[in-house]
Amino acid sequence: MVGLSVFVWGQGLAWQFGELSGYQLFPLFGLLAFTVMWAHYAVYFLQQIFKFGEDRWYLPITRYIVLFSLLMHPGLLIWMRWRDGFPPSTIFGLGGWVLVGIASWFIFMIFESHRWYRDQAWWRWITWANGVAMILIIFHALNLGSDLQIGWFRWVWYFFGVSLVVFLIKEYYDSRRGR
């Protein structure tokens, strides 16, 4: 799915990478962050169904890819707006879906503190908030993402949404059963 996102991004640029700007790069980081996080949910779901073990390198490496992408996606946009003479707050003029993205981004950043807090009793609420943020990002992307205006790729994101809901329901069901 990550490769598909990169393909669509490149297709949207007509494969012309000679003069890339931050405005053209920042969507790629949003696509990467989401698709890798979605893959985390998908892999966990498949591990629960088919009872296979974790790859010891997959999560540590991909978590850093997600963190880097989460920082670059809004960071590039804010930097480009500032560089063009607009205060970073002008991104709010893009609509309420930007606020949804910002709220989700903060939840994702809190989730990144899992290394220190995942054993706390309240951590399950952060895990659930992360799932809600993932769903909200689907709406954020469908409403703002220029690459998602390509008809067939929109359907891929509908698949992301439906499958994510299935993954979250299974995760909730398993947590209620004490797994």
PyMOL CGO cylinders between C-alpha atoms (Angstrom):
from pymol import cmd
from pymol.cgo import CYLINDER

trace = [
    CYLINDER, 0.00, 0.00, 0.00, 2.91, 2.33, 0.65, 0.3, 1, 1, 1, 1, 1, 1,
    CYLINDER, 2.91, 2.33, 0.65, 4.18, 1.69, -2.87, 0.3, 1, 1, 1, 1, 1, 1,
    CYLINDER, 4.18, 1.69, -2.87, 0.73, 2.44, -4.25, 0.3, 1, 1, 1, 1, 1, 1,
    CYLINDER, 0.73, 2.44, -4.25, 0.68, 5.77, -2.41, 0.3, 1, 1, 1, 1, 1, 1,
    CYLINDER, 0.68, 5.77, -2.41, 4.10, 6.70, -3.79, 0.3, 1, 1, 1, 1, 1, 1,
    CYLINDER, 4.10, 6.70, -3.79, 2.94, 5.67, -7.27, 0.3, 1, 1, 1, 1, 1, 1,
    CYLINDER, 2.94, 5.67, -7.27, -0.16, 7.89, -7.09, 0.3, 1, 1, 1, 1, 1, 1,
    CYLINDER, -0.16, 7.89, -7.09, 1.88, 10.80, -5.76, 0.3, 1, 1, 1, 1, 1, 1,
    CYLINDER, 1.88, 10.80, -5.76, 4.37, 10.43, -8.60, 0.3, 1, 1, 1, 1, 1, 1,
    CYLINDER, 4.37, 10.43, -8.60, 1.57, 10.07, -11.12, 0.3, 1, 1, 1, 1, 1, 1,
    CYLINDER, 1.57, 10.07, -11.12, 0.03, 13.30, -9.81, 0.3, 1, 1, 1, 1, 1, 1,
    CYLINDER, 0.03, 13.30, -9.81, 3.31, 15.04, -10.65, 0.3, 1, 1, 1, 1, 1, 1,
    CYLINDER, 3.31, 15.04, -10.65, 3.42, 13.40, -14.09, 0.3, 1, 1, 1, 1, 1, 1,
    CYLINDER, 3.42, 13.40, -14.09, 6.70, 11.87, -12.88, 0.3, 1, 1, 1, 1, 1, 1,
    CYLINDER, 6.70, 11.87, -12.88, 8.41, 15.26, -13.19, 0.3, 1, 1, 1, 1, 1, 1,
    CYLINDER, 8.41, 15.26, -13.19, 10.66, 15.62, -10.14, 0.3, 1, 1, 1, 1, 1, 1,
    CYLINDER, 10.66, 15.62, -10.14, 13.03, 18.26, -11.46, 0.3, 1, 1, 1, 1, 1, 1,
    CYLINDER, 13.03, 18.26, -11.46, 11.73, 21.19, -9.44, 0.3, 1, 1, 1, 1, 1, 1,
    CYLINDER, 11.73, 21.19, -9.44, 10.00, 19.73, -6.40, 0.3, 1, 1, 1, 1, 1, 1,
    CYLINDER, 10.00, 19.73, -6.40, 8.86, 22.16, -3.74, 0.3, 1, 1, 1, 1, 1, 1,
    CYLINDER, 8.86, 22.16, -3.74, 7.67, 21.57, -0.21, 0.3, 1, 1, 1, 1, 1, 1,
    CYLINDER, 7.67, 21.57, -0.21, 4.11, 22.01, -1.48, 0.3, 1, 1, 1, 1, 1, 1,
    CYLINDER, 4.11, 22.01, -1.48, 4.60, 18.99, -3.72, 0.3, 1, 1, 1, 1, 1, 1,
    CYLINDER, 4.60, 18.99, -3.72, 6.47, 16.93, -1.12, 0.3, 1, 1, 1, 1, 1, 1,
    CYLINDER, 6.47, 16.93, -1.12, 4.29, 17.42, 1.96, 0.3, 1, 1, 1, 1, 1, 1,
    CYLINDER, 4.29, 17.42, 1.96, 1.38, 15.31, 0.61, 0.3, 1, 1, 1, 1, 1, 1,
    CYLINDER, 1.38, 15.31, 0.61, 3.76, 12.38, 0.11, 0.3, 1, 1, 1, 1, 1, 1,
    CYLINDER, 3.76, 12.38, 0.11, 4.63, 12.40, 3.81, 0.3, 1, 1, 1, 1, 1, 1,
    CYLINDER, 4.63, 12.40, 3.81, 0.95, 12.40, 4.76, 0.3, 1, 1, 1, 1, 1, 1,
    CYLINDER, 0.95, 12.40, 4.76, 0.35, 9.42, 2.48, 0.3, 1, 1, 1, 1, 1, 1,
    CYLINDER, 0.35, 9.42, 2.48, 3.38, 7.60, 3.89, 0.3, 1, 1, 1, 1, 1, 1,
    CYLINDER, 3.38, 7.60, 3.89, 2.46, 8.25, 7.52, 0.3, 1, 1, 1, 1, 1, 1,
    CYLINDER, 2.46, 8.25, 7.52, -1.08, 7.00, 7.06, 0.3, 1, 1, 1, 1, 1, 1,
    CYLINDER, -1.08, 7.00, 7.06, -0.33, 3.96, 4.93, 0.3, 1, 1, 1, 1, 1, 1,
    CYLINDER, -0.33, 3.96, 4.93, 2.44, 2.74, 7.23, 0.3, 1, 1, 1, 1, 1, 1,
    CYLINDER, 2.44, 2.74, 7.23, 0.21, 3.23, 10.30, 0.3, 1, 1, 1, 1, 1, 1,
    CYLINDER, 0.21, 3.23, 10.30, -2.62, 1.42, 8.48, 0.3, 1, 1, 1, 1, 1, 1,
    CYLINDER, -2.62, 1.42, 8.48, -0.15, -1.40, 7.74, 0.3, 1, 1, 1, 1, 1, 1,
    CYLINDER, -0.15, -1.40, 7.74, 0.60, -1.65, 11.48, 0.3, 1, 1, 1, 1, 1, 1,
    CYLINDER, 0.60, -1.65, 11.48, -3.10, -2.27, 12.13, 0.3, 1, 1, 1, 1, 1, 1,
    CYLINDER, -3.10, -2.27, 12.13, -3.31, -4.72, 9.21, 0.3, 1, 1, 1, 1, 1, 1,
    CYLINDER, -3.31, -4.72, 9.21, -0.26, -6.71, 10.35, 0.3, 1, 1, 1, 1, 1, 1,
    CYLINDER, -0.26, -6.71, 10.35, -1.56, -6.88, 13.93, 0.3, 1, 1, 1, 1, 1, 1,
    CYLINDER, -1.56, -6.88, 13.93, -4.95, -8.05, 12.64, 0.3, 1, 1, 1, 1, 1, 1,
    CYLINDER, -4.95, -8.05, 12.64, -3.36, -10.76, 10.49, 0.3, 1, 1, 1, 1, 1, 1,
    CYLINDER, -3.36, -10.76, 10.49, -1.11, -11.84, 13.37, 0.3, 1, 1, 1, 1, 1, 1,
    CYLINDER, -1.11, -11.84, 13.37, -4.19, -12.38, 15.53, 0.3, 1, 1, 1, 1, 1, 1,
    CYLINDER, -4.19, -12.38, 15.53, -6.01, -14.32, 12.82, 0.3, 1, 1, 1, 1, 1, 1,
    CYLINDER, -6.01, -14.32, 12.82, -3.15, -16.48, 11.53, 0.3, 1, 1, 1, 1, 1, 1,
    CYLINDER, -3.15, -16.48, 11.53, -1.10, -16.68, 14.76, 0.3, 1, 1, 1, 1, 1, 1,
    CYLINDER, -1.10, -16.68, 14.76, 2.28, -15.77, 13.32, 0.3, 1, 1, 1, 1, 1, 1,
    CYLINDER, 2.28, -15.77, 13.32, 4.99, -14.01, 15.27, 0.3, 1, 1, 1, 1, 1, 1,
    CYLINDER, 4.99, -14.01, 15.27, 6.33, -10.50, 15.00, 0.3, 1, 1, 1, 1, 1, 1,
    CYLINDER, 6.33, -10.50, 15.00, 9.23, -9.61, 12.78, 0.3, 1, 1, 1, 1, 1, 1,
    CYLINDER, 9.23, -9.61, 12.78, 11.73, -8.04, 15.17, 0.3, 1, 1, 1, 1, 1, 1,
    CYLINDER, 11.73, -8.04, 15.17, 12.72, -5.32, 12.69, 0.3, 1, 1, 1, 1, 1, 1,
    CYLINDER, 12.72, -5.32, 12.69, 9.38, -4.35, 11.15, 0.3, 1, 1, 1, 1, 1, 1,
    CYLINDER, 9.38, -4.35, 11.15, 7.86, -2.27, 13.94, 0.3, 1, 1, 1, 1, 1, 1,
    CYLINDER, 7.86, -2.27, 13.94, 11.02, -0.52, 15.16, 0.3, 1, 1, 1, 1, 1, 1,
    CYLINDER, 11.02, -0.52, 15.16, 11.95, 0.60, 11.65, 0.3, 1, 1, 1, 1, 1, 1,
    CYLINDER, 11.95, 0.60, 11.65, 8.47, 1.53, 10.47, 0.3, 1, 1, 1, 1, 1, 1,
    CYLINDER, 8.47, 1.53, 10.47, 7.70, 3.46, 13.66, 0.3, 1, 1, 1, 1, 1, 1,
    CYLINDER, 7.70, 3.46, 13.66, 10.56, 5.81, 12.82, 0.3, 1, 1, 1, 1, 1, 1,
    CYLINDER, 10.56, 5.81, 12.82, 9.28, 6.14, 9.26, 0.3, 1, 1, 1, 1, 1, 1,
    CYLINDER, 9.28, 6.14, 9.26, 5.87, 7.09, 10.67, 0.3, 1, 1, 1, 1, 1, 1,
    CYLINDER, 5.87, 7.09, 10.67, 7.34, 9.60, 13.13, 0.3, 1, 1, 1, 1, 1, 1,
    CYLINDER, 7.34, 9.60, 13.13, 9.52, 11.21, 10.45, 0.3, 1, 1, 1, 1, 1, 1,
    CYLINDER, 9.52, 11.21, 10.45, 6.55, 11.40, 8.05, 0.3, 1, 1, 1, 1, 1, 1,
    CYLINDER, 6.55, 11.40, 8.05, 4.26, 12.80, 10.75, 0.3, 1, 1, 1, 1, 1, 1,
    CYLINDER, 4.26, 12.80, 10.75, 6.74, 15.57, 11.42, 0.3, 1, 1, 1, 1, 1, 1,
    CYLINDER, 6.74, 15.57, 11.42, 7.44, 16.31, 7.75, 0.3, 1, 1, 1, 1, 1, 1,
    CYLINDER, 7.44, 16.31, 7.75, 3.82, 16.42, 6.54, 0.3, 1, 1, 1, 1, 1, 1,
    CYLINDER, 3.82, 16.42, 6.54, 2.67, 19.50, 8.47, 0.3, 1, 1, 1, 1, 1, 1,
    CYLINDER, 2.67, 19.50, 8.47, 6.22, 20.78, 8.93, 0.3, 1, 1, 1, 1, 1, 1,
    CYLINDER, 6.22, 20.78, 8.93, 6.81, 21.26, 5.21, 0.3, 1, 1, 1, 1, 1, 1,
    CYLINDER, 6.81, 21.26, 5.21, 3.45, 22.95, 4.71, 0.3, 1, 1, 1, 1, 1, 1,
    CYLINDER, 3.45, 22.95, 4.71, 3.99, 25.35, 7.61, 0.3, 1, 1, 1, 1, 1, 1,
    CYLINDER, 3.99, 25.35, 7.61, 7.53, 26.12, 6.46, 0.3, 1, 1, 1, 1, 1, 1,
    CYLINDER, 7.53, 26.12, 6.46, 6.40, 26.75, 2.87, 0.3, 1, 1, 1, 1, 1, 1,
    CYLINDER, 6.40, 26.75, 2.87, 3.59, 29.05, 4.01, 0.3, 1, 1, 1, 1, 1, 1,
    CYLINDER, 3.59, 29.05, 4.01, 6.03, 31.00, 6.21, 0.3, 1, 1, 1, 1, 1, 1,
    CYLINDER, 6.03, 31.00, 6.21, 8.61, 31.16, 3.41, 0.3, 1, 1, 1, 1, 1, 1,
    CYLINDER, 8.61, 31.16, 3.41, 5.96, 32.54, 1.03, 0.3, 1, 1, 1, 1, 1, 1,
    CYLINDER, 5.96, 32.54, 1.03, 5.21, 35.33, 3.49, 0.3, 1, 1, 1, 1, 1, 1,
    CYLINDER, 5.21, 35.33, 3.49, 2.05, 33.92, 5.00, 0.3, 1, 1, 1, 1, 1, 1,
    CYLINDER, 2.05, 33.92, 5.00, 1.86, 33.32, 8.72, 0.3, 1, 1, 1, 1, 1, 1,
    CYLINDER, 1.86, 33.32, 8.72, 1.62, 29.58, 9.48, 0.3, 1, 1, 1, 1, 1, 1,
    CYLINDER, 1.62, 29.58, 9.48, -1.86, 30.21, 10.90, 0.3, 1, 1, 1, 1, 1, 1,
    CYLINDER, -1.86, 30.21, 10.90, -3.13, 30.76, 7.33, 0.3, 1, 1, 1, 1, 1, 1,
    CYLINDER, -3.13, 30.76, 7.33, -3.38, 27.00, 6.94, 0.3, 1, 1, 1, 1, 1, 1,
    CYLINDER, -3.38, 27.00, 6.94, -6.58, 27.27, 9.01, 0.3, 1, 1, 1, 1, 1, 1,
    CYLINDER, -6.58, 27.27, 9.01, -8.15, 28.96, 6.01, 0.3, 1, 1, 1, 1, 1, 1,
    CYLINDER, -8.15, 28.96, 6.01, -8.13, 25.57, 4.33, 0.3, 1, 1, 1, 1, 1, 1,
    CYLINDER, -8.13, 25.57, 4.33, -11.12, 24.55, 6.43, 0.3, 1, 1, 1, 1, 1, 1,
    CYLINDER, -11.12, 24.55, 6.43, -12.21, 22.40, 9.32, 0.3, 1, 1, 1, 1, 1, 1,
    CYLINDER, -12.21, 22.40, 9.32, -10.49, 19.34, 7.93, 0.3, 1, 1, 1, 1, 1, 1,
    CYLINDER, -10.49, 19.34, 7.93, -7.18, 21.01, 8.76, 0.3, 1, 1, 1, 1, 1, 1,
    CYLINDER, -7.18, 21.01, 8.76, -8.30, 21.19, 12.40, 0.3, 1, 1, 1, 1, 1, 1,
    CYLINDER, -8.30, 21.19, 12.40, -9.20, 17.49, 12.24, 0.3, 1, 1, 1, 1, 1, 1,
    CYLINDER, -9.20, 17.49, 12.24, -5.69, 16.82, 10.94, 0.3, 1, 1, 1, 1, 1, 1,
    CYLINDER, -5.69, 16.82, 10.94, -4.10, 18.91, 13.69, 0.3, 1, 1, 1, 1, 1, 1,
    CYLINDER, -4.10, 18.91, 13.69, -6.11, 17.17, 16.43, 0.3, 1, 1, 1, 1, 1, 1,
    CYLINDER, -6.11, 17.17, 16.43, -5.20, 13.77, 14.98, 0.3, 1, 1, 1, 1, 1, 1,
    CYLINDER, -5.20, 13.77, 14.98, -1.55, 14.80, 14.72, 0.3, 1, 1, 1, 1, 1, 1,
    CYLINDER, -1.55, 14.80, 14.72, -1.46, 15.63, 18.45, 0.3, 1, 1, 1, 1, 1, 1,
    CYLINDER, -1.46, 15.63, 18.45, -3.01, 12.25, 19.27, 0.3, 1, 1, 1, 1, 1, 1,
    CYLINDER, -3.01, 12.25, 19.27, -0.40, 10.52, 17.11, 0.3, 1, 1, 1, 1, 1, 1,
    CYLINDER, -0.40, 10.52, 17.11, 2.37, 12.44, 18.88, 0.3, 1, 1, 1, 1, 1, 1,
    CYLINDER, 2.37, 12.44, 18.88, 1.00, 11.40, 22.28, 0.3, 1, 1, 1, 1, 1, 1,
    CYLINDER, 1.00, 11.40, 22.28, 0.85, 7.81, 21.02, 0.3, 1, 1, 1, 1, 1, 1,
    CYLINDER, 0.85, 7.81, 21.02, 4.55, 8.06, 20.15, 0.3, 1, 1, 1, 1, 1, 1,
    CYLINDER, 4.55, 8.06, 20.15, 5.25, 8.23, 23.90, 0.3, 1, 1, 1, 1, 1, 1,
    CYLINDER, 5.25, 8.23, 23.90, 4.23, 4.57, 24.16, 0.3, 1, 1, 1, 1, 1, 1,
    CYLINDER, 4.23, 4.57, 24.16, 7.82, 3.60, 24.99, 0.3, 1, 1, 1, 1, 1, 1,
    CYLINDER, 7.82, 3.60, 24.99, 7.43, 5.20, 28.40, 0.3, 1, 1, 1, 1, 1, 1,
    CYLINDER, 7.43, 5.20, 28.40, 3.74, 4.95, 29.22, 0.3, 1, 1, 1, 1, 1, 1,
    CYLINDER, 3.74, 4.95, 29.22, 2.24, 1.86, 27.56, 0.3, 1, 1, 1, 1, 1, 1,
    CYLINDER, 2.24, 1.86, 27.56, 2.14, -0.04, 30.86, 0.3, 1, 1, 1, 1, 1, 1,
    CYLINDER, 2.14, -0.04, 30.86, -0.02, 2.61, 32.53, 0.3, 1, 1, 1, 1, 1, 1,
    CYLINDER, -0.02, 2.61, 32.53, -3.68, 1.75, 33.14, 0.3, 1, 1, 1, 1, 1, 1,
    CYLINDER, -3.68, 1.75, 33.14, -4.84, 4.82, 31.21, 0.3, 1, 1, 1, 1, 1, 1,
    CYLINDER, -4.84, 4.82, 31.21, -2.80, 3.94, 28.11, 0.3, 1, 1, 1, 1, 1, 1,
    CYLINDER, -2.80, 3.94, 28.11, -5.68, 1.97, 26.58, 0.3, 1, 1, 1, 1, 1, 1,
    CYLINDER, -5.68, 1.97, 26.58, -7.51, 5.29, 26.16, 0.3, 1, 1, 1, 1, 1, 1,
    CYLINDER, -7.51, 5.29, 26.16, -4.59, 6.65, 24.16, 0.3, 1, 1, 1, 1, 1, 1,
    CYLINDER, -4.59, 6.65, 24.16, -4.69, 3.51, 22.02, 0.3, 1, 1, 1, 1, 1, 1,
    CYLINDER, -4.69, 3.51, 22.02, -8.39, 4.06, 21.32, 0.3, 1, 1, 1, 1, 1, 1,
    CYLINDER, -8.39, 4.06, 21.32, -7.86, 7.75, 20.64, 0.3, 1, 1, 1, 1, 1, 1,
    CYLINDER, -7.86, 7.75, 20.64, -5.21, 6.73, 18.12, 0.3, 1, 1, 1, 1, 1, 1,
    CYLINDER, -5.21, 6.73, 18.12, -7.78, 4.53, 16.35, 0.3, 1, 1, 1, 1, 1, 1,
    CYLINDER, -7.78, 4.53, 16.35, -10.25, 7.42, 16.24, 0.3, 1, 1, 1, 1, 1, 1,
    CYLINDER, -10.25, 7.42, 16.24, -7.51, 9.70, 14.90, 0.3, 1, 1, 1, 1, 1, 1,
    CYLINDER, -7.51, 9.70, 14.90, -6.82, 7.18, 12.13, 0.3, 1, 1, 1, 1, 1, 1,
    CYLINDER, -6.82, 7.18, 12.13, -10.47, 7.27, 11.08, 0.3, 1, 1, 1, 1, 1, 1,
    CYLINDER, -10.47, 7.27, 11.08, -10.48, 11.07, 11.22, 0.3, 1, 1, 1, 1, 1, 1,
    CYLINDER, -10.48, 11.07, 11.22, -7.39, 11.18, 9.00, 0.3, 1, 1, 1, 1, 1, 1,
    CYLINDER, -7.39, 11.18, 9.00, -9.28, 9.25, 6.33, 0.3, 1, 1, 1, 1, 1, 1,
    CYLINDER, -9.28, 9.25, 6.33, -11.84, 12.08, 6.22, 0.3, 1, 1, 1, 1, 1, 1,
    CYLINDER, -11.84, 12.08, 6.22, -9.05, 14.69, 6.39, 0.3, 1, 1, 1, 1, 1, 1,
    CYLINDER, -9.05, 14.69, 6.39, -7.33, 13.08, 3.40, 0.3, 1, 1, 1, 1, 1, 1,
    CYLINDER, -7.33, 13.08, 3.40, -10.49, 12.51, 1.37, 0.3, 1, 1, 1, 1, 1, 1,
    CYLINDER, -10.49, 12.51, 1.37, -11.47, 16.16, 1.75, 0.3, 1, 1, 1, 1, 1, 1,
    CYLINDER, -11.47, 16.16, 1.75, -8.07, 17.84, 1.39, 0.3, 1, 1, 1, 1, 1, 1,
    CYLINDER, -8.07, 17.84, 1.39, -5.77, 15.39, -0.35, 0.3, 1, 1, 1, 1, 1, 1,
    CYLINDER, -5.77, 15.39, -0.35, -5.10, 16.32, -3.96, 0.3, 1, 1, 1, 1, 1, 1,
    CYLINDER, -5.10, 16.32, -3.96, -3.81, 12.81, -4.69, 0.3, 1, 1, 1, 1, 1, 1,
    CYLINDER, -3.81, 12.81, -4.69, -7.06, 11.35, -3.42, 0.3, 1, 1, 1, 1, 1, 1,
    CYLINDER, -7.06, 11.35, -3.42, -9.07, 13.12, -6.07, 0.3, 1, 1, 1, 1, 1, 1,
    CYLINDER, -9.07, 13.12, -6.07, -7.94, 10.44, -8.55, 0.3, 1, 1, 1, 1, 1, 1,
    CYLINDER, -7.94, 10.44, -8.55, -11.05, 8.26, -8.79, 0.3, 1, 1, 1, 1, 1, 1,
    CYLINDER, -11.05, 8.26, -8.79, -9.59, 4.79, -8.38, 0.3, 1, 1, 1, 1, 1, 1,
    CYLINDER, -9.59, 4.79, -8.38, -7.27, 5.85, -5.54, 0.3, 1, 1, 1, 1, 1, 1,
    CYLINDER, -7.27, 5.85, -5.54, -10.25, 7.26, -3.68, 0.3, 1, 1, 1, 1, 1, 1,
    CYLINDER, -10.25, 7.26, -3.68, -11.67, 3.75, -3.70, 0.3, 1, 1, 1, 1, 1, 1,
    CYLINDER, -11.67, 3.75, -3.70, -8.42, 2.49, -2.17, 0.3, 1, 1, 1, 1, 1, 1,
    CYLINDER, -8.42, 2.49, -2.17, -8.99, 4.95, 0.68, 0.3, 1, 1, 1, 1, 1, 1,
    CYLINDER, -8.99, 4.95, 0.68, -12.55, 3.72, 1.09, 0.3, 1, 1, 1, 1, 1, 1,
    CYLINDER, -12.55, 3.72, 1.09, -10.99, 0.27, 1.46, 0.3, 1, 1, 1, 1, 1, 1,
    CYLINDER, -10.99, 0.27, 1.46, -8.56, 1.69, 4.04, 0.3, 1, 1, 1, 1, 1, 1,
    CYLINDER, -8.56, 1.69, 4.04, -11.51, 3.09, 5.97, 0.3, 1, 1, 1, 1, 1, 1,
    CYLINDER, -11.51, 3.09, 5.97, -13.65, -0.06, 5.92, 0.3, 1, 1, 1, 1, 1, 1,
    CYLINDER, -13.65, -0.06, 5.92, -10.72, -2.34, 6.74, 0.3, 1, 1, 1, 1, 1, 1,
    CYLINDER, -10.72, -2.34, 6.74, -9.56, -0.02, 9.53, 0.3, 1, 1, 1, 1, 1, 1,
    CYLINDER, -9.56, -0.02, 9.53, -13.01, -0.19, 11.13, 0.3, 1, 1, 1, 1, 1, 1,
    CYLINDER, -13.01, -0.19, 11.13, -12.82, -4.00, 10.95, 0.3, 1, 1, 1, 1, 1, 1,
    CYLINDER, -12.82, -4.00, 10.95, -9.34, -3.95, 12.52, 0.3, 1, 1, 1, 1, 1, 1,
    CYLINDER, -9.34, -3.95, 12.52, -10.52, -1.66, 15.32, 0.3, 1, 1, 1, 1, 1, 1,
    CYLINDER, -10.52, -1.66, 15.32, -13.62, -3.74, 16.03, 0.3, 1, 1, 1, 1, 1, 1,
    CYLINDER, -13.62, -3.74, 16.03, -11.46, -6.88, 16.29, 0.3, 1, 1, 1, 1, 1, 1,
    CYLINDER, -11.46, -6.88, 16.29, -9.00, -5.04, 18.54, 0.3, 1, 1, 1, 1, 1, 1,
    CYLINDER, -9.00, -5.04, 18.54, -11.86, -3.87, 20.77, 0.3, 1, 1, 1, 1, 1, 1,
    CYLINDER, -11.86, -3.87, 20.77, -13.38, -7.35, 20.85, 0.3, 1, 1, 1, 1, 1, 1,
    CYLINDER, -13.38, -7.35, 20.85, -10.02, -8.89, 21.78, 0.3, 1, 1, 1, 1, 1, 1,
    CYLINDER, -10.02, -8.89, 21.78, -9.45, -6.30, 24.52, 0.3, 1, 1, 1, 1, 1, 1,
    CYLINDER, -9.45, -6.30, 24.52, -12.85, -7.10, 26.02, 0.3, 1, 1, 1, 1, 1, 1,
    CYLINDER, -12.85, -7.10, 26.02, -11.94, -10.79, 26.04, 0.3, 1, 1, 1, 1, 1, 1,
    CYLINDER, -11.94, -10.79, 26.04, -8.67, -10.02, 27.80, 0.3, 1, 1, 1, 1, 1, 1,
    CYLINDER, -8.67, -10.02, 27.80, -6.27, -10.90, 24.96, 0.3, 1, 1, 1, 1, 1, 1,
]
cmd.load_cgo(trace, "trace")
